[in-house]
Amino acid sequence: MTEGRVLVAGATGELGGAIARLLLDEGVPIRALARGREKLQPLADRGAEIAAVDLLDHRAVADACRGIAQIVSTANNNMGSGKAGPGRIDLTAHQNLCAAARNARVQRLVYVSFRGVEAGDPVDIFRIKWYIEDAIKRSGVPYVFARPTMFMESWIRDVLADRVRRKGGAVIFGDGTAVGNYIAVDDVARFVVRILAHDEIVNEAVEVGGPTDISWNDLATMVEKRFGASGRRQRIPAWMMGLLPPLVRPFDEVAARRMSLGHYAATRARPFPGWRAAAERFGVAPRTVEDYVSALGLT
């Protein structure tokens, strides 16, 4: 059982909300932090304290961290652009969070990052996560980095299934043979909640994934069968997704980011044969891709 109040930063996001609800279900007191008070209200209705706070407001963040035992942060602005882009917001937001956590003597900060995070990653939102990890390490606040593989919701539901519903066939990045590992948001949330309950885990990165390593082609076939689709596929060459982002970024930052993510899926997605280590350590049984696809709604 997690002791003390937990601050959930990014509590109105899909993952942050799942973590907040699980903690509340387990009787853990939480303070849910996000910018919009209205979106926080459902958590308040379930018994959470709420903090309608912009992480760029260091004074408000300091107030939000008072009386907090642990922090979990899923906060990001992944699909923002311009002044609201992740490159202008996410690192500063977490530097403010670290400073407030240090001053409030928070016991530990759990940050949800990404498996394979690198300083020079061509995908900006992955690269930013490396800089956030580095800022947390330098802050002196005890930490754990949860590093999940590719989210099923982002890639299977929002990219594959959405297009199959609308167009009758999948979008294929590159030749579709790159094999990736996928994990559901709810399973990531379960891992994070278990980490929060183990206060002996400090200054460590925990990689989490699911039991299915699968190519994009095979995944597309599975989704098309689920929806009874004809398989009229759109193929995007890997070279195009590698070449165009720098040219497109000055005009459409989000489109350039999506292209870079497609290039990642085509050329750099990778299997995760070691997924069992964290699953057995924390007693989480992540679902398979097959189970996730079979549960997708037909409309």
C-alpha beads as a LAMMPS data file, in Angstrom:
LAMMPS data file: protein, C-alpha beads

299 atoms
298 bonds

1 atom types
1 bond types

-500.0 500.0 xlo xhi
-500.0 500.0 ylo yhi
-500.0 500.0 zlo zhi

Masses

1 110.0

Atoms # bond

1 1 1 0.000 0.000 0.000
2 1 1 1.339 3.400 -1.000
3 1 1 1.852 5.646 2.041
4 1 1 1.140 9.382 1.987
5 1 1 -0.463 11.642 -0.590
6 1 1 0.562 11.262 -4.223
7 1 1 0.606 14.175 -6.654
8 1 1 -0.409 13.022 -10.144
9 1 1 0.835 15.577 -12.685
10 1 1 -0.952 15.232 -16.006
11 1 1 -4.015 13.754 -14.333
12 1 1 -6.428 14.641 -17.149
13 1 1 -4.429 12.743 -19.762
14 1 1 -5.261 9.173 -20.690
15 1 1 -2.395 7.630 -18.735
16 1 1 -2.418 10.135 -15.871
17 1 1 -6.152 9.657 -15.443
18 1 1 -5.775 5.872 -15.373
19 1 1 -3.074 6.149 -12.690
20 1 1 -5.171 8.562 -10.625
21 1 1 -8.227 6.297 -10.750
22 1 1 -6.245 3.205 -9.778
23 1 1 -4.727 5.001 -6.803
24 1 1 -8.139 6.205 -5.671
25 1 1 -9.522 2.674 -6.062
26 1 1 -6.776 1.471 -3.722
27 1 1 -7.596 4.126 -1.147
28 1 1 -4.460 6.200 -1.773
29 1 1 -5.031 9.944 -1.252
30 1 1 -4.070 11.904 -4.340
31 1 1 -3.788 15.477 -5.513
32 1 1 -4.609 15.586 -9.223
33 1 1 -2.784 18.300 -11.148
34 1 1 -3.590 19.638 -14.607
35 1 1 -4.254 23.006 -16.202
36 1 1 -8.029 22.710 -16.584
37 1 1 -10.215 22.666 -13.476
38 1 1 -13.271 21.438 -15.388
39 1 1 -11.455 18.344 -16.677
40 1 1 -10.251 17.595 -13.144
41 1 1 -13.788 17.577 -11.731
42 1 1 -14.469 13.843 -12.355
43 1 1 -11.472 13.000 -10.157
44 1 1 -12.643 15.472 -7.528
45 1 1 -16.024 13.718 -7.579
46 1 1 -14.197 10.494 -6.733
47 1 1 -12.444 12.060 -3.745
48 1 1 -9.246 13.511 -5.170
49 1 1 -7.852 16.883 -4.196
50 1 1 -7.398 18.901 -7.347
51 1 1 -4.807 21.467 -8.324
52 1 1 -5.649 23.431 -11.471
53 1 1 -2.065 24.482 -12.074
54 1 1 0.101 25.321 -15.061
55 1 1 3.482 23.646 -14.523
56 1 1 5.153 26.760 -15.932
57 1 1 3.907 28.699 -12.877
58 1 1 6.641 27.806 -10.408
59 1 1 4.876 29.370 -7.413
60 1 1 1.677 27.433 -8.062
61 1 1 3.688 24.244 -8.560
62 1 1 5.436 24.840 -5.239
63 1 1 2.046 25.139 -3.532
64 1 1 0.833 21.955 -5.234
65 1 1 3.807 19.974 -3.903
66 1 1 3.320 20.887 -0.260
67 1 1 2.302 17.907 1.851
68 1 1 3.082 15.440 -0.929
69 1 1 4.922 12.166 -0.285
70 1 1 5.453 11.110 -3.899
71 1 1 4.926 12.556 -7.367
72 1 1 4.086 10.695 -10.546
73 1 1 4.292 12.705 -13.749
74 1 1 2.848 11.824 -17.121
75 1 1 2.548 15.498 -18.086
76 1 1 3.374 16.287 -21.709
77 1 1 2.273 18.457 -24.593
78 1 1 3.145 15.917 -27.271
79 1 1 0.913 17.271 -30.010
80 1 1 1.319 20.940 -29.194
81 1 1 2.932 23.430 -31.543
82 1 1 4.411 26.907 -31.517
83 1 1 4.482 28.454 -28.060
84 1 1 2.553 25.429 -26.797
85 1 1 4.948 22.913 -28.355
86 1 1 6.638 20.266 -26.227
87 1 1 10.059 21.728 -26.934
88 1 1 9.035 24.992 -25.315
89 1 1 7.022 23.614 -22.406
90 1 1 7.809 20.082 -21.250
91 1 1 11.392 20.467 -20.009
92 1 1 10.762 23.760 -18.200
93 1 1 7.610 22.307 -16.642
94 1 1 9.549 19.390 -15.184
95 1 1 12.410 21.602 -14.026
96 1 1 9.822 23.569 -12.055
97 1 1 8.347 20.334 -10.723
98 1 1 11.784 19.116 -9.621
99 1 1 12.568 22.366 -7.833
100 1 1 9.238 22.291 -6.013
101 1 1 9.678 18.611 -5.124
102 1 1 13.142 19.251 -3.718
103 1 1 11.980 22.190 -1.624
104 1 1 8.973 20.236 -0.339
105 1 1 11.176 17.239 0.492
106 1 1 9.115 14.922 -1.659
107 1 1 10.317 11.367 -1.141
108 1 1 10.349 10.307 -4.797
109 1 1 9.373 11.388 -8.296
110 1 1 8.157 8.725 -10.737
111 1 1 8.396 9.975 -14.319
112 1 1 6.862 8.106 -17.255
113 1 1 9.412 8.246 -20.039
114 1 1 9.947 5.928 -23.033
115 1 1 11.905 2.731 -23.655
116 1 1 14.880 3.547 -25.872
117 1 1 15.077 7.214 -24.904
118 1 1 18.199 8.920 -26.341
119 1 1 19.671 12.414 -26.236
120 1 1 19.980 12.661 -30.012
121 1 1 16.677 11.051 -30.972
122 1 1 15.292 12.537 -34.219
123 1 1 11.754 12.330 -32.797
124 1 1 11.506 15.505 -30.735
125 1 1 9.092 14.181 -28.102
126 1 1 11.409 11.230 -27.413
127 1 1 14.478 13.474 -27.285
128 1 1 12.743 15.815 -24.831
129 1 1 12.065 12.877 -22.514
130 1 1 15.815 12.250 -22.332
131 1 1 16.402 15.871 -21.316
132 1 1 13.642 15.632 -18.706
133 1 1 15.221 12.476 -17.284
134 1 1 18.564 14.274 -17.158
135 1 1 17.013 17.265 -15.366
136 1 1 15.415 14.961 -12.798
137 1 1 18.725 13.179 -12.172
138 1 1 20.513 16.506 -11.727
139 1 1 17.844 17.852 -9.362
140 1 1 18.812 15.527 -6.537
141 1 1 15.201 14.368 -6.080
142 1 1 15.013 10.561 -5.695
143 1 1 13.408 9.187 -8.839
144 1 1 12.171 6.220 -10.815
145 1 1 11.806 6.327 -14.589
146 1 1 9.078 4.059 -15.956
147 1 1 10.001 3.404 -19.584
148 1 1 7.160 1.755 -21.514
149 1 1 7.242 0.507 -25.077
150 1 1 4.768 1.708 -27.725
151 1 1 1.253 2.458 -26.441
152 1 1 -1.482 0.317 -27.983
153 1 1 -3.904 3.227 -27.733
154 1 1 -1.657 5.568 -29.698
155 1 1 -0.549 3.157 -32.411
156 1 1 -3.257 0.501 -32.701
157 1 1 -6.414 2.409 -31.781
158 1 1 -5.589 5.934 -32.988
159 1 1 -3.411 5.194 -36.029
160 1 1 -4.350 1.763 -37.349
161 1 1 -7.962 1.222 -36.270
162 1 1 -9.030 4.795 -36.948
163 1 1 -7.879 4.662 -40.562
164 1 1 -9.256 1.151 -41.128
165 1 1 -12.668 2.385 -39.953
166 1 1 -12.541 5.451 -42.192
167 1 1 -10.754 4.140 -45.282
168 1 1 -11.148 0.363 -45.206
169 1 1 -7.431 -0.323 -44.920
170 1 1 -4.357 0.432 -42.849
171 1 1 -1.527 2.890 -43.309
172 1 1 1.812 1.094 -43.644
173 1 1 5.029 2.829 -42.605
174 1 1 7.938 1.788 -44.813
175 1 1 7.799 -1.860 -45.809
176 1 1 5.925 -2.756 -42.608
177 1 1 8.407 -5.413 -41.519
178 1 1 9.842 -3.618 -38.476
179 1 1 8.888 -5.506 -35.318
180 1 1 7.753 -3.500 -32.303
181 1 1 6.489 -4.177 -28.784
182 1 1 3.206 -2.735 -27.547
183 1 1 1.648 -2.136 -24.127
184 1 1 -1.794 -0.885 -23.103
185 1 1 -2.169 2.342 -21.144
186 1 1 -4.023 0.569 -18.314
187 1 1 -1.123 -1.858 -17.935
188 1 1 1.392 1.004 -17.762
189 1 1 -0.804 2.532 -15.061
190 1 1 -0.715 -0.729 -13.103
191 1 1 3.068 -0.819 -13.289
192 1 1 3.320 2.777 -12.064
193 1 1 0.960 2.152 -9.135
194 1 1 2.996 -0.920 -8.124
195 1 1 6.223 1.096 -8.324
196 1 1 4.707 3.750 -6.060
197 1 1 3.986 1.045 -3.486
198 1 1 7.649 -0.079 -3.407
199 1 1 9.482 2.779 -1.707
200 1 1 12.761 0.837 -1.768
201 1 1 13.028 1.377 -5.540
202 1 1 15.058 4.549 -5.950
203 1 1 17.121 6.104 -8.741
204 1 1 16.286 3.344 -11.193
205 1 1 14.820 3.000 -14.682
206 1 1 12.174 0.305 -15.070
207 1 1 11.436 -0.841 -18.626
208 1 1 7.919 -2.193 -19.160
209 1 1 6.268 -3.774 -22.173
210 1 1 3.755 -6.314 -23.309
211 1 1 4.029 -9.966 -24.322
212 1 1 3.571 -9.335 -28.062
213 1 1 6.345 -8.478 -30.499
214 1 1 4.756 -7.995 -33.912
215 1 1 5.489 -6.402 -37.280
216 1 1 3.395 -3.494 -38.529
217 1 1 2.218 -5.611 -41.486
218 1 1 0.928 -8.382 -39.211
219 1 1 -0.623 -5.871 -36.849
220 1 1 -2.410 -4.169 -39.760
221 1 1 -3.741 -7.516 -40.963
222 1 1 -5.064 -8.287 -37.474
223 1 1 -6.879 -4.936 -37.240
224 1 1 -8.309 -5.232 -40.769
225 1 1 -9.701 -8.677 -39.957
226 1 1 -11.247 -7.324 -36.770
227 1 1 -13.160 -4.710 -38.777
228 1 1 -13.833 -6.859 -41.833
229 1 1 -11.919 -4.372 -43.957
230 1 1 -10.959 -4.866 -47.583
231 1 1 -7.306 -4.071 -46.969
232 1 1 -6.960 -1.039 -49.249
233 1 1 -3.714 0.102 -47.714
234 1 1 -1.779 3.329 -47.961
235 1 1 1.981 2.849 -47.978
236 1 1 4.316 5.678 -46.968
237 1 1 7.979 5.155 -47.937
238 1 1 10.434 5.332 -45.065
239 1 1 12.739 7.654 -47.020
240 1 1 9.914 10.188 -47.386
241 1 1 9.171 10.200 -43.659
242 1 1 12.866 10.654 -42.947
243 1 1 13.380 13.446 -45.469
244 1 1 10.299 15.618 -45.086
245 1 1 10.080 16.555 -41.369
246 1 1 12.771 19.289 -41.444
247 1 1 11.097 20.780 -44.523
248 1 1 7.579 20.604 -43.107
249 1 1 8.348 21.635 -39.501
250 1 1 8.469 25.443 -40.111
251 1 1 4.929 25.276 -41.529
252 1 1 3.313 22.439 -39.523
253 1 1 5.157 21.232 -36.430
254 1 1 2.610 18.522 -35.615
255 1 1 2.618 17.065 -39.131
256 1 1 6.422 16.921 -39.044
257 1 1 6.265 15.149 -35.676
258 1 1 3.808 12.589 -37.020
259 1 1 6.111 11.896 -39.963
260 1 1 9.049 11.384 -37.597
261 1 1 6.959 8.951 -35.548
262 1 1 6.067 7.063 -38.726
263 1 1 9.759 6.880 -39.606
264 1 1 10.425 5.540 -36.117
265 1 1 7.784 2.817 -36.600
266 1 1 9.255 1.919 -39.998
267 1 1 12.933 1.850 -39.089
268 1 1 13.584 1.862 -35.361
269 1 1 10.728 0.076 -33.574
270 1 1 12.153 -2.952 -31.802
271 1 1 11.047 -6.086 -29.980
272 1 1 11.303 -6.411 -26.213
273 1 1 12.135 -10.015 -25.276
274 1 1 12.836 -8.939 -21.680
275 1 1 9.280 -7.783 -20.906
276 1 1 8.763 -10.585 -18.358
277 1 1 11.324 -9.170 -15.910
278 1 1 9.205 -6.209 -14.823
279 1 1 5.946 -8.146 -15.201
280 1 1 7.099 -10.775 -12.708
281 1 1 8.787 -8.253 -10.427
282 1 1 5.625 -6.157 -10.015
283 1 1 2.980 -8.837 -10.463
284 1 1 1.441 -7.275 -13.575
285 1 1 0.135 -9.455 -16.415
286 1 1 0.033 -7.101 -19.420
287 1 1 -2.453 -7.979 -22.131
288 1 1 -1.514 -9.243 -25.552
289 1 1 -2.026 -7.321 -28.775
290 1 1 -4.506 -10.009 -29.832
291 1 1 -6.635 -9.385 -26.737
292 1 1 -6.469 -5.639 -27.219
293 1 1 -7.501 -5.799 -30.903
294 1 1 -10.337 -8.221 -30.170
295 1 1 -11.759 -5.719 -27.664
296 1 1 -11.722 -2.765 -30.069
297 1 1 -15.187 -1.357 -30.720
298 1 1 -16.507 -1.843 -34.244
299 1 1 -17.786 1.730 -34.420

Bonds

1 1 1 2
2 1 2 3
3 1 3 4
4 1 4 5
5 1 5 6
6 1 6 7
7 1 7 8
8 1 8 9
9 1 9 10
10 1 10 11
11 1 11 12
12 1 12 13
13 1 13 14
14 1 14 15
15 1 15 16
16 1 16 17
17 1 17 18
18 1 18 19
19 1 19 20
20 1 20 21
21 1 21 22
22 1 22 23
23 1 23 24
24 1 24 25
25 1 25 26
26 1 26 27
27 1 27 28
28 1 28 29
29 1 29 30
30 1 30 31
31 1 31 32
32 1 32 33
33 1 33 34
34 1 34 35
35 1 35 36
36 1 36 37
37 1 37 38
38 1 38 39
39 1 39 40
40 1 40 41
41 1 41 42
42 1 42 43
43 1 43 44
44 1 44 45
45 1 45 46
46 1 46 47
47 1 47 48
48 1 48 49
49 1 49 50
50 1 50 51
51 1 51 52
52 1 52 53
53 1 53 54
54 1 54 55
55 1 55 56
56 1 56 57
57 1 57 58
58 1 58 59
59 1 59 60
60 1 60 61
61 1 61 62
62 1 62 63
63 1 63 64
64 1 64 65
65 1 65 66
66 1 66 67
67 1 67 68
68 1 68 69
69 1 69 70
70 1 70 71
71 1 71 72
72 1 72 73
73 1 73 74
74 1 74 75
75 1 75 76
76 1 76 77
77 1 77 78
78 1 78 79
79 1 79 80
80 1 80 81
81 1 81 82
82 1 82 83
83 1 83 84
84 1 84 85
85 1 85 86
86 1 86 87
87 1 87 88
88 1 88 89
89 1 89 90
90 1 90 91
91 1 91 92
92 1 92 93
93 1 93 94
94 1 94 95
95 1 95 96
96 1 96 97
97 1 97 98
98 1 98 99
99 1 99 100
100 1 100 101
101 1 101 102
102 1 102 103
103 1 103 104
104 1 104 105
105 1 105 106
106 1 106 107
107 1 107 108
108 1 108 109
109 1 109 110
110 1 110 111
111 1 111 112
112 1 112 113
113 1 113 114
114 1 114 115
115 1 115 116
116 1 116 117
117 1 117 118
118 1 118 119
119 1 119 120
120 1 120 121
121 1 121 122
122 1 122 123
123 1 123 124
124 1 124 125
125 1 125 126
126 1 126 127
127 1 127 128
128 1 128 129
129 1 129 130
130 1 130 131
131 1 131 132
132 1 132 133
133 1 133 134
134 1 134 135
135 1 135 136
136 1 136 137
137 1 137 138
138 1 138 139
139 1 139 140
140 1 140 141
141 1 141 142
142 1 142 143
143 1 143 144
144 1 144 145
145 1 145 146
146 1 146 147
147 1 147 148
148 1 148 149
149 1 149 150
150 1 150 151
151 1 151 152
152 1 152 153
153 1 153 154
154 1 154 155
155 1 155 156
156 1 156 157
157 1 157 158
158 1 158 159
159 1 159 160
160 1 160 161
161 1 161 162
162 1 162 163
163 1 163 164
164 1 164 165
165 1 165 166
166 1 166 167
167 1 167 168
168 1 168 169
169 1 169 170
170 1 170 171
171 1 171 172
172 1 172 173
173 1 173 174
174 1 174 175
175 1 175 176
176 1 176 177
177 1 177 178
178 1 178 179
179 1 179 180
180 1 180 181
181 1 181 182
182 1 182 183
183 1 183 184
184 1 184 185
185 1 185 186
186 1 186 187
187 1 187 188
188 1 188 189
189 1 189 190
190 1 190 191
191 1 191 192
192 1 192 193
193 1 193 194
194 1 194 195
195 1 195 196
196 1 196 197
197 1 197 198
198 1 198 199
199 1 199 200
200 1 200 201
201 1 201 202
202 1 202 203
203 1 203 204
204 1 204 205
205 1 205 206
206 1 206 207
207 1 207 208
208 1 208 209
209 1 209 210
210 1 210 211
211 1 211 212
212 1 212 213
213 1 213 214
214 1 214 215
215 1 215 216
216 1 216 217
217 1 217 218
218 1 218 219
219 1 219 220
220 1 220 221
221 1 221 222
222 1 222 223
223 1 223 224
224 1 224 225
225 1 225 226
226 1 226 227
227 1 227 228
228 1 228 229
229 1 229 230
230 1 230 231
231 1 231 232
232 1 232 233
233 1 233 234
234 1 234 235
235 1 235 236
236 1 236 237
237 1 237 238
238 1 238 239
239 1 239 240
240 1 240 241
241 1 241 242
242 1 242 243
243 1 243 244
244 1 244 245
245 1 245 246
246 1 246 247
247 1 247 248
248 1 248 249
249 1 249 250
250 1 250 251
251 1 251 252
252 1 252 253
253 1 253 254
254 1 254 255
255 1 255 256
256 1 256 257
257 1 257 258
258 1 258 259
259 1 259 260
260 1 260 261
261 1 261 262
262 1 262 263
263 1 263 264
264 1 264 265
265 1 265 266
266 1 266 267
267 1 267 268
268 1 268 269
269 1 269 270
270 1 270 271
271 1 271 272
272 1 272 273
273 1 273 274
274 1 274 275
275 1 275 276
276 1 276 277
277 1 277 278
278 1 278 279
279 1 279 280
280 1 280 281
281 1 281 282
282 1 282 283
283 1 283 284
284 1 284 285
285 1 285 286
286 1 286 287
287 1 287 288
288 1 288 289
289 1 289 290
290 1 290 291
291 1 291 292
292 1 292 293
293 1 293 294
294 1 294 295
295 1 295 296
296 1 296 297
297 1 297 298
298 1 298 299
